[in-house]
Amino acid sequence: MTTSTQAYGEPWYWDNRYSNEPGPFDWYQKYLTLAPIINLYVPPSHPVLVVGCGNSAFSEGMVVDGGYTDVVNIDISSVVIEAMKTKHQDCPQLKFMKMDVRDMSDFQSGSFGAVIDKGTLDSILCGNNSRQNATKMLEEIWS
């Protein structure tokens, strides 16, 4: 079966991908590459939200190399969230939650000092109703 980039916007695509490719994968850049910029604007004591965390080692790098103490990770894929919860069960600084970035009503406004997205917006823009979904994501992050 050939999968088009349109599938990047669909939850089933990510469940399948993480079931078939469980190894860590970082979209675009790893934490150490972006650390100077992140550290400049986000103190390690501030709670951070990483949207569309996938199975990236980025958040782990924030804790281990950057000294961040509260990194909450969300992803629409229950497969990857369960795998990451298991992998990082001994690291209380990392929290993983299954959540759709277009509805983050479980969080109070202003809960985080920073929100990091390395590829979720790109994925949403590949899916159906991309403009509506991208707008909803950005509104959720802003509030």
Biotite code that builds the C-alpha atoms (Angstrom):
import biotite.structure as struc

atoms = struc.array([
    struc.Atom([0.000, 0.000, 0.000], chain_id="A", res_id=1, res_name="MET", atom_name="CA", element="C"),
    struc.Atom([1.406, 3.383, -0.968], chain_id="A", res_id=2, res_name="THR", atom_name="CA", element="C"),
    struc.Atom([0.800, 6.117, 1.562], chain_id="A", res_id=3, res_name="THR", atom_name="CA", element="C"),
    struc.Atom([0.657, 9.720, 0.414], chain_id="A", res_id=4, res_name="SER", atom_name="CA", element="C"),
    struc.Atom([1.776, 12.682, 2.481], chain_id="A", res_id=5, res_name="THR", atom_name="CA", element="C"),
    struc.Atom([-1.924, 13.401, 3.046], chain_id="A", res_id=6, res_name="GLN", atom_name="CA", element="C"),
    struc.Atom([-1.841, 10.644, 5.641], chain_id="A", res_id=7, res_name="ALA", atom_name="CA", element="C"),
    struc.Atom([0.510, 12.715, 7.828], chain_id="A", res_id=8, res_name="TYR", atom_name="CA", element="C"),
    struc.Atom([-2.599, 14.532, 9.015], chain_id="A", res_id=9, res_name="GLY", atom_name="CA", element="C"),
    struc.Atom([-4.366, 11.337, 10.125], chain_id="A", res_id=10, res_name="GLU", atom_name="CA", element="C"),
    struc.Atom([-4.027, 9.660, 13.546], chain_id="A", res_id=11, res_name="PRO", atom_name="CA", element="C"),
    struc.Atom([-4.126, 6.146, 12.038], chain_id="A", res_id=12, res_name="TRP", atom_name="CA", element="C"),
    struc.Atom([-1.005, 6.931, 10.004], chain_id="A", res_id=13, res_name="TYR", atom_name="CA", element="C"),
    struc.Atom([0.980, 7.684, 13.169], chain_id="A", res_id=14, res_name="TRP", atom_name="CA", element="C"),
    struc.Atom([-0.306, 4.632, 15.059], chain_id="A", res_id=15, res_name="ASP", atom_name="CA", element="C"),
    struc.Atom([0.805, 2.453, 12.113], chain_id="A", res_id=16, res_name="ASN", atom_name="CA", element="C"),
    struc.Atom([4.145, 4.197, 11.783], chain_id="A", res_id=17, res_name="ARG", atom_name="CA", element="C"),
    struc.Atom([5.023, 3.884, 15.475], chain_id="A", res_id=18, res_name="TYR", atom_name="CA", element="C"),
    struc.Atom([3.869, 0.260, 15.547], chain_id="A", res_id=19, res_name="SER", atom_name="CA", element="C"),
    struc.Atom([6.122, -0.580, 12.603], chain_id="A", res_id=20, res_name="ASN", atom_name="CA", element="C"),
    struc.Atom([9.042, 1.777, 13.359], chain_id="A", res_id=21, res_name="GLU", atom_name="CA", element="C"),
    struc.Atom([9.449, 1.872, 17.154], chain_id="A", res_id=22, res_name="PRO", atom_name="CA", element="C"),
    struc.Atom([13.003, 3.262, 17.190], chain_id="A", res_id=23, res_name="GLY", atom_name="CA", element="C"),
    struc.Atom([13.545, 6.929, 18.106], chain_id="A", res_id=24, res_name="PRO", atom_name="CA", element="C"),
    struc.Atom([13.314, 9.425, 15.282], chain_id="A", res_id=25, res_name="PHE", atom_name="CA", element="C"),
    struc.Atom([13.908, 13.183, 15.420], chain_id="A", res_id=26, res_name="ASP", atom_name="CA", element="C"),
    struc.Atom([12.279, 15.365, 12.794], chain_id="A", res_id=27, res_name="TRP", atom_name="CA", element="C"),
    struc.Atom([14.482, 18.233, 11.623], chain_id="A", res_id=28, res_name="TYR", atom_name="CA", element="C"),
    struc.Atom([16.881, 18.776, 14.550], chain_id="A", res_id=29, res_name="GLN", atom_name="CA", element="C"),
    struc.Atom([17.962, 17.133, 17.798], chain_id="A", res_id=30, res_name="LYS", atom_name="CA", element="C"),
    struc.Atom([17.876, 18.937, 21.141], chain_id="A", res_id=31, res_name="TYR", atom_name="CA", element="C"),
    struc.Atom([21.628, 19.638, 21.281], chain_id="A", res_id=32, res_name="LEU", atom_name="CA", element="C"),
    struc.Atom([21.457, 21.511, 17.967], chain_id="A", res_id=33, res_name="THR", atom_name="CA", element="C"),
    struc.Atom([18.604, 23.744, 19.166], chain_id="A", res_id=34, res_name="LEU", atom_name="CA", element="C"),
    struc.Atom([19.703, 23.972, 22.824], chain_id="A", res_id=35, res_name="ALA", atom_name="CA", element="C"),
    struc.Atom([21.439, 27.364, 22.531], chain_id="A", res_id=36, res_name="PRO", atom_name="CA", element="C"),
    struc.Atom([18.264, 28.971, 21.186], chain_id="A", res_id=37, res_name="ILE", atom_name="CA", element="C"),
    struc.Atom([15.908, 27.176, 23.577], chain_id="A", res_id=38, res_name="ILE", atom_name="CA", element="C"),
    struc.Atom([18.100, 27.921, 26.603], chain_id="A", res_id=39, res_name="ASN", atom_name="CA", element="C"),
    struc.Atom([18.225, 31.580, 25.625], chain_id="A", res_id=40, res_name="LEU", atom_name="CA", element="C"),
    struc.Atom([14.443, 31.949, 25.772], chain_id="A", res_id=41, res_name="TYR", atom_name="CA", element="C"),
    struc.Atom([13.222, 29.170, 28.072], chain_id="A", res_id=42, res_name="VAL", atom_name="CA", element="C"),
    struc.Atom([14.677, 28.802, 31.573], chain_id="A", res_id=43, res_name="PRO", atom_name="CA", element="C"),
    struc.Atom([14.998, 25.150, 32.691], chain_id="A", res_id=44, res_name="PRO", atom_name="CA", element="C"),
    struc.Atom([12.652, 25.817, 35.621], chain_id="A", res_id=45, res_name="SER", atom_name="CA", element="C"),
    struc.Atom([9.739, 26.729, 33.299], chain_id="A", res_id=46, res_name="HIS", atom_name="CA", element="C"),
    struc.Atom([7.266, 23.991, 32.398], chain_id="A", res_id=47, res_name="PRO", atom_name="CA", element="C"),
    struc.Atom([7.513, 23.102, 28.712], chain_id="A", res_id=48, res_name="VAL", atom_name="CA", element="C"),
    struc.Atom([4.942, 21.487, 26.415], chain_id="A", res_id=49, res_name="LEU", atom_name="CA", element="C"),
    struc.Atom([6.197, 19.487, 23.441], chain_id="A", res_id=50, res_name="VAL", atom_name="CA", element="C"),
    struc.Atom([3.398, 18.929, 20.923], chain_id="A", res_id=51, res_name="VAL", atom_name="CA", element="C"),
    struc.Atom([3.525, 15.963, 18.567], chain_id="A", res_id=52, res_name="GLY", atom_name="CA", element="C"),
    struc.Atom([6.390, 14.447, 20.543], chain_id="A", res_id=53, res_name="CYS", atom_name="CA", element="C"),
    struc.Atom([6.423, 11.139, 18.683], chain_id="A", res_id=54, res_name="GLY", atom_name="CA", element="C"),
    struc.Atom([9.276, 8.883, 19.751], chain_id="A", res_id=55, res_name="ASN", atom_name="CA", element="C"),
    struc.Atom([11.869, 11.634, 19.488], chain_id="A", res_id=56, res_name="SER", atom_name="CA", element="C"),
    struc.Atom([14.719, 11.847, 21.985], chain_id="A", res_id=57, res_name="ALA", atom_name="CA", element="C"),
    struc.Atom([14.284, 15.641, 22.025], chain_id="A", res_id=58, res_name="PHE", atom_name="CA", element="C"),
    struc.Atom([12.455, 15.854, 25.371], chain_id="A", res_id=59, res_name="SER", atom_name="CA", element="C"),
    struc.Atom([14.854, 13.417, 26.986], chain_id="A", res_id=60, res_name="GLU", atom_name="CA", element="C"),
    struc.Atom([17.682, 15.686, 25.846], chain_id="A", res_id=61, res_name="GLY", atom_name="CA", element="C"),
    struc.Atom([15.951, 18.663, 27.432], chain_id="A", res_id=62, res_name="MET", atom_name="CA", element="C"),
    struc.Atom([15.943, 16.871, 30.781], chain_id="A", res_id=63, res_name="VAL", atom_name="CA", element="C"),
    struc.Atom([19.301, 15.062, 30.653], chain_id="A", res_id=64, res_name="VAL", atom_name="CA", element="C"),
    struc.Atom([21.417, 17.682, 28.846], chain_id="A", res_id=65, res_name="ASP", atom_name="CA", element="C"),
    struc.Atom([19.420, 20.857, 29.483], chain_id="A", res_id=66, res_name="GLY", atom_name="CA", element="C"),
    struc.Atom([18.320, 20.354, 33.081], chain_id="A", res_id=67, res_name="GLY", atom_name="CA", element="C"),
    struc.Atom([14.628, 20.978, 32.361], chain_id="A", res_id=68, res_name="TYR", atom_name="CA", element="C"),
    struc.Atom([12.475, 19.786, 35.235], chain_id="A", res_id=69, res_name="THR", atom_name="CA", element="C"),
    struc.Atom([8.953, 19.652, 33.780], chain_id="A", res_id=70, res_name="ASP", atom_name="CA", element="C"),
    struc.Atom([8.523, 18.565, 30.162], chain_id="A", res_id=71, res_name="VAL", atom_name="CA", element="C"),
    struc.Atom([5.012, 17.509, 29.163], chain_id="A", res_id=72, res_name="VAL", atom_name="CA", element="C"),
    struc.Atom([4.765, 15.641, 25.858], chain_id="A", res_id=73, res_name="ASN", atom_name="CA", element="C"),
    struc.Atom([1.592, 15.109, 23.868], chain_id="A", res_id=74, res_name="ILE", atom_name="CA", element="C"),
    struc.Atom([0.873, 13.132, 20.731], chain_id="A", res_id=75, res_name="ASP", atom_name="CA", element="C"),
    struc.Atom([-2.260, 11.959, 18.954], chain_id="A", res_id=76, res_name="ILE", atom_name="CA", element="C"),
    struc.Atom([-0.886, 8.409, 18.709], chain_id="A", res_id=77, res_name="SER", atom_name="CA", element="C"),
    struc.Atom([-1.753, 6.191, 21.664], chain_id="A", res_id=78, res_name="SER", atom_name="CA", element="C"),
    struc.Atom([0.837, 3.696, 20.380], chain_id="A", res_id=79, res_name="VAL", atom_name="CA", element="C"),
    struc.Atom([3.736, 6.114, 20.772], chain_id="A", res_id=80, res_name="VAL", atom_name="CA", element="C"),
    struc.Atom([2.485, 7.608, 24.042], chain_id="A", res_id=81, res_name="ILE", atom_name="CA", element="C"),
    struc.Atom([2.288, 4.184, 25.698], chain_id="A", res_id=82, res_name="GLU", atom_name="CA", element="C"),
    struc.Atom([5.761, 3.290, 24.386], chain_id="A", res_id=83, res_name="ALA", atom_name="CA", element="C"),
    struc.Atom([7.247, 6.559, 25.653], chain_id="A", res_id=84, res_name="MET", atom_name="CA", element="C"),
    struc.Atom([5.560, 6.215, 29.065], chain_id="A", res_id=85, res_name="LYS", atom_name="CA", element="C"),
    struc.Atom([7.152, 2.796, 29.420], chain_id="A", res_id=86, res_name="THR", atom_name="CA", element="C"),
    struc.Atom([10.553, 3.931, 28.151], chain_id="A", res_id=87, res_name="LYS", atom_name="CA", element="C"),
    struc.Atom([10.708, 6.930, 30.508], chain_id="A", res_id=88, res_name="HIS", atom_name="CA", element="C"),
    struc.Atom([8.850, 5.533, 33.512], chain_id="A", res_id=89, res_name="GLN", atom_name="CA", element="C"),
    struc.Atom([11.854, 6.278, 35.755], chain_id="A", res_id=90, res_name="ASP", atom_name="CA", element="C"),
    struc.Atom([12.091, 9.936, 34.701], chain_id="A", res_id=91, res_name="CYS", atom_name="CA", element="C"),
    struc.Atom([9.498, 12.018, 36.598], chain_id="A", res_id=92, res_name="PRO", atom_name="CA", element="C"),
    struc.Atom([10.539, 15.181, 34.719], chain_id="A", res_id=93, res_name="GLN", atom_name="CA", element="C"),
    struc.Atom([9.001, 13.715, 31.551], chain_id="A", res_id=94, res_name="LEU", atom_name="CA", element="C"),
    struc.Atom([5.249, 13.271, 31.264], chain_id="A", res_id=95, res_name="LYS", atom_name="CA", element="C"),
    struc.Atom([3.463, 11.755, 28.271], chain_id="A", res_id=96, res_name="PHE", atom_name="CA", element="C"),
    struc.Atom([-0.221, 12.209, 27.409], chain_id="A", res_id=97, res_name="MET", atom_name="CA", element="C"),
    struc.Atom([-2.329, 11.151, 24.467], chain_id="A", res_id=98, res_name="LYS", atom_name="CA", element="C"),
    struc.Atom([-3.890, 14.363, 23.263], chain_id="A", res_id=99, res_name="MET", atom_name="CA", element="C"),
    struc.Atom([-4.942, 16.103, 20.076], chain_id="A", res_id=100, res_name="ASP", atom_name="CA", element="C"),
    struc.Atom([-3.149, 19.437, 19.739], chain_id="A", res_id=101, res_name="VAL", atom_name="CA", element="C"),
    struc.Atom([-6.395, 20.872, 18.352], chain_id="A", res_id=102, res_name="ARG", atom_name="CA", element="C"),
    struc.Atom([-8.092, 20.313, 21.726], chain_id="A", res_id=103, res_name="ASP", atom_name="CA", element="C"),
    struc.Atom([-5.876, 20.848, 24.738], chain_id="A", res_id=104, res_name="MET", atom_name="CA", element="C"),
    struc.Atom([-8.700, 21.772, 27.110], chain_id="A", res_id=105, res_name="SER", atom_name="CA", element="C"),
    struc.Atom([-7.164, 19.465, 29.744], chain_id="A", res_id=106, res_name="ASP", atom_name="CA", element="C"),
    struc.Atom([-4.579, 22.215, 30.341], chain_id="A", res_id=107, res_name="PHE", atom_name="CA", element="C"),
    struc.Atom([-5.333, 25.535, 31.974], chain_id="A", res_id=108, res_name="GLN", atom_name="CA", element="C"),
    struc.Atom([-4.425, 28.670, 30.020], chain_id="A", res_id=109, res_name="SER", atom_name="CA", element="C"),
    struc.Atom([-0.884, 29.786, 30.687], chain_id="A", res_id=110, res_name="GLY", atom_name="CA", element="C"),
    struc.Atom([0.221, 26.383, 32.031], chain_id="A", res_id=111, res_name="SER", atom_name="CA", element="C"),
    struc.Atom([3.511, 26.386, 30.148], chain_id="A", res_id=112, res_name="PHE", atom_name="CA", element="C"),
    struc.Atom([6.453, 28.730, 29.814], chain_id="A", res_id=113, res_name="GLY", atom_name="CA", element="C"),
    struc.Atom([7.022, 27.503, 26.269], chain_id="A", res_id=114, res_name="ALA", atom_name="CA", element="C"),
    struc.Atom([5.501, 25.249, 23.632], chain_id="A", res_id=115, res_name="VAL", atom_name="CA", element="C"),
    struc.Atom([7.782, 23.408, 21.232], chain_id="A", res_id=116, res_name="ILE", atom_name="CA", element="C"),
    struc.Atom([6.686, 21.988, 17.896], chain_id="A", res_id=117, res_name="ASP", atom_name="CA", element="C"),
    struc.Atom([9.168, 20.480, 15.479], chain_id="A", res_id=118, res_name="LYS", atom_name="CA", element="C"),
    struc.Atom([6.821, 18.992, 12.906], chain_id="A", res_id=119, res_name="GLY", atom_name="CA", element="C"),
    struc.Atom([3.210, 18.800, 14.051], chain_id="A", res_id=120, res_name="THR", atom_name="CA", element="C"),
    struc.Atom([2.053, 21.877, 12.180], chain_id="A", res_id=121, res_name="LEU", atom_name="CA", element="C"),
    struc.Atom([3.653, 20.515, 9.008], chain_id="A", res_id=122, res_name="ASP", atom_name="CA", element="C"),
    struc.Atom([1.791, 17.225, 9.499], chain_id="A", res_id=123, res_name="SER", atom_name="CA", element="C"),
    struc.Atom([-1.519, 18.940, 10.105], chain_id="A", res_id=124, res_name="ILE", atom_name="CA", element="C"),
    struc.Atom([-1.046, 21.010, 6.965], chain_id="A", res_id=125, res_name="LEU", atom_name="CA", element="C"),
    struc.Atom([-0.778, 17.752, 4.978], chain_id="A", res_id=126, res_name="CYS", atom_name="CA", element="C"),
    struc.Atom([-4.190, 16.523, 6.130], chain_id="A", res_id=127, res_name="GLY", atom_name="CA", element="C"),
    struc.Atom([-7.797, 17.177, 5.272], chain_id="A", res_id=128, res_name="ASN", atom_name="CA", element="C"),
    struc.Atom([-9.205, 20.569, 6.362], chain_id="A", res_id=129, res_name="ASN", atom_name="CA", element="C"),
    struc.Atom([-5.627, 21.677, 6.874], chain_id="A", res_id=130, res_name="SER", atom_name="CA", element="C"),
    struc.Atom([-6.312, 25.399, 7.272], chain_id="A", res_id=131, res_name="ARG", atom_name="CA", element="C"),
    struc.Atom([-9.050, 24.854, 9.839], chain_id="A", res_id=132, res_name="GLN", atom_name="CA", element="C"),
    struc.Atom([-6.966, 22.325, 11.738], chain_id="A", res_id=133, res_name="ASN", atom_name="CA", element="C"),
    struc.Atom([-3.836, 24.487, 11.680], chain_id="A", res_id=134, res_name="ALA", atom_name="CA", element="C"),
    struc.Atom([-5.835, 27.454, 12.945], chain_id="A", res_id=135, res_name="THR", atom_name="CA", element="C"),
    struc.Atom([-7.325, 25.344, 15.727], chain_id="A", res_id=136, res_name="LYS", atom_name="CA", element="C"),
    struc.Atom([-3.859, 24.081, 16.731], chain_id="A", res_id=137, res_name="MET", atom_name="CA", element="C"),
    struc.Atom([-2.405, 27.585, 16.873], chain_id="A", res_id=138, res_name="LEU", atom_name="CA", element="C"),
    struc.Atom([-5.399, 28.898, 18.820], chain_id="A", res_id=139, res_name="GLU", atom_name="CA", element="C"),
    struc.Atom([-5.005, 26.078, 21.359], chain_id="A", res_id=140, res_name="GLU", atom_name="CA", element="C"),
    struc.Atom([-1.288, 26.791, 21.758], chain_id="A", res_id=141, res_name="ILE", atom_name="CA", element="C"),
    struc.Atom([-1.870, 30.508, 22.127], chain_id="A", res_id=142, res_name="TRP", atom_name="CA", element="C"),
    struc.Atom([-4.525, 30.167, 24.850], chain_id="A", res_id=143, res_name="SER", atom_name="CA", element="C"),
])
